[in-house]
Amino acid sequence: MKAGLVFNPAEPLDVLDWVIDDIDLVLIMSVNPGFGGQSFIDSALRKIEDVRRRIIASGKDIRLEVDGGIKVDNIRRAADAGADTFVAGSAILVNPTTRV
């Protein structure tokens, strides 16, 4: 079993400093939770960068995941910001009634 911490787009990162020694994963939500197909919120990139710096400073092996609006055109920016794990729902799953 692994422990993780999730941050919604508007949530500050302060609590991370208190629990970073006890977690295995940080998940940054790059959309507001609720439904698929939302656009990536660009300000999540700064949050990813900030979390990556904190992980490096901790010396721990903590995964940094990003979820929401991940697509071919932005996954590289999220990786460059420091994310190493990605959730790509609507970018992969196609509605059967949609023509591709």
CNS distance restraints for C-alpha pairs under 8 A (distance, minus, plus):
assign (resid   2 and name CA) (resid  23 and name CA) 7.32 0.50 0.50
assign (resid   2 and name CA) (resid  24 and name CA) 5.92 0.50 0.50
assign (resid   2 and name CA) (resid  25 and name CA) 7.70 0.50 0.50
assign (resid   3 and name CA) (resid  22 and name CA) 7.42 0.50 0.50
assign (resid   3 and name CA) (resid  23 and name CA) 4.97 0.50 0.50
assign (resid   3 and name CA) (resid  24 and name CA) 5.43 0.50 0.50
assign (resid   3 and name CA) (resid  25 and name CA) 6.55 0.50 0.50
assign (resid   4 and name CA) (resid  23 and name CA) 5.40 0.50 0.50
assign (resid   4 and name CA) (resid  24 and name CA) 5.72 0.50 0.50
assign (resid   4 and name CA) (resid  25 and name CA) 4.46 0.50 0.50
assign (resid   4 and name CA) (resid  26 and name CA) 5.58 0.50 0.50
assign (resid   4 and name CA) (resid  27 and name CA) 7.32 0.50 0.50
assign (resid   5 and name CA) (resid  16 and name CA) 7.88 0.50 0.50
assign (resid   5 and name CA) (resid  23 and name CA) 7.24 0.50 0.50
assign (resid   5 and name CA) (resid  25 and name CA) 6.43 0.50 0.50
assign (resid   5 and name CA) (resid  26 and name CA) 4.97 0.50 0.50
assign (resid   5 and name CA) (resid  27 and name CA) 6.16 0.50 0.50
assign (resid   6 and name CA) (resid  26 and name CA) 5.92 0.50 0.50
assign (resid   6 and name CA) (resid  27 and name CA) 4.61 0.50 0.50
assign (resid   6 and name CA) (resid  28 and name CA) 5.97 0.50 0.50
assign (resid   6 and name CA) (resid  29 and name CA) 7.17 0.50 0.50
assign (resid   7 and name CA) (resid  11 and name CA) 5.69 0.50 0.50
assign (resid   7 and name CA) (resid  12 and name CA) 7.60 0.50 0.50
assign (resid   7 and name CA) (resid  13 and name CA) 7.39 0.50 0.50
assign (resid   7 and name CA) (resid  26 and name CA) 7.84 0.50 0.50
assign (resid   7 and name CA) (resid  27 and name CA) 6.30 0.50 0.50
assign (resid   7 and name CA) (resid  28 and name CA) 5.13 0.50 0.50
assign (resid   7 and name CA) (resid  29 and name CA) 5.95 0.50 0.50
assign (resid   8 and name CA) (resid  28 and name CA) 6.57 0.50 0.50
assign (resid   8 and name CA) (resid  29 and name CA) 5.02 0.50 0.50
assign (resid   8 and name CA) (resid  30 and name CA) 7.40 0.50 0.50
assign (resid   8 and name CA) (resid  31 and name CA) 7.58 0.50 0.50
assign (resid   8 and name CA) (resid  32 and name CA) 6.53 0.50 0.50
assign (resid   8 and name CA) (resid  33 and name CA) 7.53 0.50 0.50
assign (resid   9 and name CA) (resid  28 and name CA) 7.44 0.50 0.50
assign (resid   9 and name CA) (resid  29 and name CA) 5.82 0.50 0.50
assign (resid   9 and name CA) (resid  30 and name CA) 6.02 0.50 0.50
assign (resid   9 and name CA) (resid  31 and name CA) 6.48 0.50 0.50
assign (resid   9 and name CA) (resid  32 and name CA) 6.39 0.50 0.50
assign (resid   9 and name CA) (resid  41 and name CA) 7.79 0.50 0.50
assign (resid   9 and name CA) (resid  44 and name CA) 6.64 0.50 0.50
assign (resid  13 and name CA) (resid  17 and name CA) 7.73 0.50 0.50
assign (resid  13 and name CA) (resid  47 and name CA) 7.99 0.50 0.50
assign (resid  13 and name CA) (resid  51 and name CA) 7.81 0.50 0.50
assign (resid  14 and name CA) (resid  18 and name CA) 7.61 0.50 0.50
assign (resid  15 and name CA) (resid  19 and name CA) 6.75 0.50 0.50
assign (resid  16 and name CA) (resid  20 and name CA) 5.48 0.50 0.50
assign (resid  17 and name CA) (resid  54 and name CA) 7.94 0.50 0.50
assign (resid  19 and name CA) (resid  23 and name CA) 6.61 0.50 0.50
assign (resid  20 and name CA) (resid  55 and name CA) 7.65 0.50 0.50
assign (resid  20 and name CA) (resid  58 and name CA) 7.34 0.50 0.50
assign (resid  21 and name CA) (resid  58 and name CA) 7.41 0.50 0.50
assign (resid  21 and name CA) (resid  60 and name CA) 7.41 0.50 0.50
assign (resid  23 and name CA) (resid  62 and name CA) 7.12 0.50 0.50
assign (resid  24 and name CA) (resid  61 and name CA) 7.10 0.50 0.50
assign (resid  24 and name CA) (resid  62 and name CA) 4.77 0.50 0.50
assign (resid  24 and name CA) (resid  63 and name CA) 6.32 0.50 0.50
assign (resid  25 and name CA) (resid  62 and name CA) 5.22 0.50 0.50
assign (resid  25 and name CA) (resid  63 and name CA) 4.61 0.50 0.50
assign (resid  25 and name CA) (resid  64 and name CA) 5.95 0.50 0.50
assign (resid  25 and name CA) (resid  65 and name CA) 7.25 0.50 0.50
assign (resid  26 and name CA) (resid  62 and name CA) 7.20 0.50 0.50
assign (resid  26 and name CA) (resid  63 and name CA) 6.26 0.50 0.50
assign (resid  26 and name CA) (resid  64 and name CA) 5.03 0.50 0.50
assign (resid  26 and name CA) (resid  65 and name CA) 6.10 0.50 0.50
assign (resid  27 and name CA) (resid  64 and name CA) 6.03 0.50 0.50
assign (resid  27 and name CA) (resid  65 and name CA) 4.61 0.50 0.50
assign (resid  27 and name CA) (resid  66 and name CA) 5.60 0.50 0.50
assign (resid  27 and name CA) (resid  67 and name CA) 7.15 0.50 0.50
assign (resid  28 and name CA) (resid  44 and name CA) 7.24 0.50 0.50
assign (resid  28 and name CA) (resid  47 and name CA) 7.61 0.50 0.50
assign (resid  28 and name CA) (resid  48 and name CA) 6.91 0.50 0.50
assign (resid  28 and name CA) (resid  64 and name CA) 7.61 0.50 0.50
assign (resid  28 and name CA) (resid  65 and name CA) 6.15 0.50 0.50
assign (resid  28 and name CA) (resid  66 and name CA) 4.81 0.50 0.50
assign (resid  28 and name CA) (resid  67 and name CA) 6.38 0.50 0.50
assign (resid  29 and name CA) (resid  33 and name CA) 7.49 0.50 0.50
assign (resid  29 and name CA) (resid  44 and name CA) 7.47 0.50 0.50
assign (resid  29 and name CA) (resid  66 and name CA) 5.90 0.50 0.50
assign (resid  29 and name CA) (resid  67 and name CA) 5.02 0.50 0.50
assign (resid  29 and name CA) (resid  68 and name CA) 5.95 0.50 0.50
assign (resid  30 and name CA) (resid  40 and name CA) 5.55 0.50 0.50
assign (resid  30 and name CA) (resid  41 and name CA) 5.27 0.50 0.50
assign (resid  30 and name CA) (resid  42 and name CA) 7.57 0.50 0.50
assign (resid  30 and name CA) (resid  44 and name CA) 5.39 0.50 0.50
assign (resid  30 and name CA) (resid  66 and name CA) 6.61 0.50 0.50
assign (resid  30 and name CA) (resid  67 and name CA) 5.80 0.50 0.50
assign (resid  30 and name CA) (resid  68 and name CA) 4.81 0.50 0.50
assign (resid  30 and name CA) (resid  69 and name CA) 6.72 0.50 0.50
assign (resid  31 and name CA) (resid  38 and name CA) 6.47 0.50 0.50
assign (resid  31 and name CA) (resid  39 and name CA) 6.80 0.50 0.50
assign (resid  31 and name CA) (resid  40 and name CA) 5.83 0.50 0.50
assign (resid  31 and name CA) (resid  41 and name CA) 5.85 0.50 0.50
assign (resid  31 and name CA) (resid  67 and name CA) 7.43 0.50 0.50
assign (resid  31 and name CA) (resid  68 and name CA) 4.92 0.50 0.50
assign (resid  31 and name CA) (resid  69 and name CA) 6.59 0.50 0.50
assign (resid  32 and name CA) (resid  68 and name CA) 7.94 0.50 0.50
assign (resid  36 and name CA) (resid  68 and name CA) 7.76 0.50 0.50
assign (resid  36 and name CA) (resid  89 and name CA) 7.22 0.50 0.50
assign (resid  36 and name CA) (resid  90 and name CA) 6.36 0.50 0.50
assign (resid  37 and name CA) (resid  69 and name CA) 6.56 0.50 0.50
assign (resid  37 and name CA) (resid  90 and name CA) 5.65 0.50 0.50
assign (resid  38 and name CA) (resid  68 and name CA) 6.98 0.50 0.50
assign (resid  38 and name CA) (resid  69 and name CA) 5.61 0.50 0.50
assign (resid  39 and name CA) (resid  68 and name CA) 7.43 0.50 0.50
assign (resid  39 and name CA) (resid  69 and name CA) 4.88 0.50 0.50
assign (resid  40 and name CA) (resid  68 and name CA) 6.05 0.50 0.50
assign (resid  40 and name CA) (resid  69 and name CA) 4.18 0.50 0.50
assign (resid  40 and name CA) (resid  70 and name CA) 6.54 0.50 0.50
assign (resid  41 and name CA) (resid  69 and name CA) 7.73 0.50 0.50
assign (resid  43 and name CA) (resid  47 and name CA) 6.90 0.50 0.50
assign (resid  44 and name CA) (resid  48 and name CA) 6.12 0.50 0.50
assign (resid  45 and name CA) (resid  49 and name CA) 6.23 0.50 0.50
assign (resid  45 and name CA) (resid  77 and name CA) 7.54 0.50 0.50
assign (resid  45 and name CA) (resid  78 and name CA) 6.17 0.50 0.50
assign (resid  45 and name CA) (resid  81 and name CA) 5.97 0.50 0.50
assign (resid  46 and name CA) (resid  50 and name CA) 6.17 0.50 0.50
assign (resid  46 and name CA) (resid  81 and name CA) 7.41 0.50 0.50
assign (resid  47 and name CA) (resid  51 and name CA) 6.15 0.50 0.50
assign (resid  48 and name CA) (resid  52 and name CA) 6.09 0.50 0.50
assign (resid  48 and name CA) (resid  64 and name CA) 7.75 0.50 0.50
assign (resid  48 and name CA) (resid  66 and name CA) 8.00 0.50 0.50
assign (resid  48 and name CA) (resid  78 and name CA) 7.43 0.50 0.50
assign (resid  48 and name CA) (resid  81 and name CA) 5.86 0.50 0.50
assign (resid  48 and name CA) (resid  82 and name CA) 6.04 0.50 0.50
assign (resid  48 and name CA) (resid  83 and name CA) 6.46 0.50 0.50
assign (resid  49 and name CA) (resid  53 and name CA) 6.33 0.50 0.50
assign (resid  49 and name CA) (resid  81 and name CA) 4.92 0.50 0.50
assign (resid  49 and name CA) (resid  82 and name CA) 5.73 0.50 0.50
assign (resid  50 and name CA) (resid  54 and name CA) 6.41 0.50 0.50
assign (resid  51 and name CA) (resid  55 and name CA) 6.14 0.50 0.50
assign (resid  51 and name CA) (resid  64 and name CA) 7.81 0.50 0.50
assign (resid  52 and name CA) (resid  56 and name CA) 6.17 0.50 0.50
assign (resid  52 and name CA) (resid  64 and name CA) 7.26 0.50 0.50
assign (resid  52 and name CA) (resid  81 and name CA) 7.77 0.50 0.50
assign (resid  52 and name CA) (resid  82 and name CA) 5.49 0.50 0.50
assign (resid  52 and name CA) (resid  83 and name CA) 7.48 0.50 0.50
assign (resid  53 and name CA) (resid  57 and name CA) 6.15 0.50 0.50
assign (resid  54 and name CA) (resid  58 and name CA) 6.17 0.50 0.50
assign (resid  55 and name CA) (resid  59 and name CA) 6.51 0.50 0.50
assign (resid  55 and name CA) (resid  60 and name CA) 6.40 0.50 0.50
assign (resid  55 and name CA) (resid  61 and name CA) 7.66 0.50 0.50
assign (resid  55 and name CA) (resid  62 and name CA) 6.59 0.50 0.50
assign (resid  56 and name CA) (resid  60 and name CA) 7.09 0.50 0.50
assign (resid  63 and name CA) (resid  83 and name CA) 7.83 0.50 0.50
assign (resid  63 and name CA) (resid  84 and name CA) 6.52 0.50 0.50
assign (resid  63 and name CA) (resid  85 and name CA) 6.87 0.50 0.50
assign (resid  64 and name CA) (resid  82 and name CA) 7.28 0.50 0.50
assign (resid  64 and name CA) (resid  83 and name CA) 4.97 0.50 0.50
assign (resid  64 and name CA) (resid  84 and name CA) 5.55 0.50 0.50
assign (resid  64 and name CA) (resid  85 and name CA) 6.04 0.50 0.50
assign (resid  65 and name CA) (resid  83 and name CA) 5.63 0.50 0.50
assign (resid  65 and name CA) (resid  84 and name CA) 6.10 0.50 0.50
assign (resid  65 and name CA) (resid  85 and name CA) 4.35 0.50 0.50
assign (resid  65 and name CA) (resid  86 and name CA) 5.47 0.50 0.50
assign (resid  65 and name CA) (resid  87 and name CA) 7.55 0.50 0.50
assign (resid  66 and name CA) (resid  70 and name CA) 7.92 0.50 0.50
assign (resid  66 and name CA) (resid  78 and name CA) 7.60 0.50 0.50
assign (resid  66 and name CA) (resid  83 and name CA) 6.46 0.50 0.50
assign (resid  66 and name CA) (resid  85 and name CA) 6.48 0.50 0.50
assign (resid  66 and name CA) (resid  86 and name CA) 5.17 0.50 0.50
assign (resid  66 and name CA) (resid  87 and name CA) 6.36 0.50 0.50
assign (resid  67 and name CA) (resid  86 and name CA) 6.16 0.50 0.50
assign (resid  67 and name CA) (resid  87 and name CA) 4.83 0.50 0.50
assign (resid  67 and name CA) (resid  88 and name CA) 7.01 0.50 0.50
assign (resid  68 and name CA) (resid  87 and name CA) 6.97 0.50 0.50
assign (resid  68 and name CA) (resid  88 and name CA) 7.16 0.50 0.50
assign (resid  68 and name CA) (resid  89 and name CA) 7.94 0.50 0.50
assign (resid  69 and name CA) (resid  88 and name CA) 7.23 0.50 0.50
assign (resid  69 and name CA) (resid  90 and name CA) 7.81 0.50 0.50
assign (resid  69 and name CA) (resid  91 and name CA) 7.78 0.50 0.50
assign (resid  70 and name CA) (resid  74 and name CA) 6.27 0.50 0.50
assign (resid  70 and name CA) (resid  75 and name CA) 5.83 0.50 0.50
assign (resid  70 and name CA) (resid  86 and name CA) 7.41 0.50 0.50
assign (resid  70 and name CA) (resid  87 and name CA) 6.83 0.50 0.50
assign (resid  70 and name CA) (resid  88 and name CA) 5.26 0.50 0.50
assign (resid  70 and name CA) (resid  89 and name CA) 7.80 0.50 0.50
assign (resid  70 and name CA) (resid  91 and name CA) 6.83 0.50 0.50
assign (resid  71 and name CA) (resid  75 and name CA) 5.86 0.50 0.50
assign (resid  71 and name CA) (resid  88 and name CA) 6.66 0.50 0.50
assign (resid  71 and name CA) (resid  91 and name CA) 5.35 0.50 0.50
assign (resid  72 and name CA) (resid  76 and name CA) 7.76 0.50 0.50
assign (resid  72 and name CA) (resid  91 and name CA) 7.67 0.50 0.50
assign (resid  74 and name CA) (resid  78 and name CA) 6.51 0.50 0.50
assign (resid  75 and name CA) (resid  79 and name CA) 6.19 0.50 0.50
assign (resid  75 and name CA) (resid  86 and name CA) 7.98 0.50 0.50
assign (resid  76 and name CA) (resid  80 and name CA) 6.01 0.50 0.50
assign (resid  77 and name CA) (resid  81 and name CA) 6.13 0.50 0.50
assign (resid  78 and name CA) (resid  82 and name CA) 6.56 0.50 0.50
assign (resid  78 and name CA) (resid  83 and name CA) 5.71 0.50 0.50
assign (resid  79 and name CA) (resid  83 and name CA) 4.70 0.50 0.50
assign (resid  79 and name CA) (resid  84 and name CA) 6.14 0.50 0.50
assign (resid  88 and name CA) (resid  92 and name CA) 6.31 0.50 0.50
assign (resid  89 and name CA) (resid  93 and name CA) 5.92 0.50 0.50
assign (resid  90 and name CA) (resid  94 and name CA) 6.58 0.50 0.50
assign (resid  94 and name CA) (resid  98 and name CA) 6.91 0.50 0.50
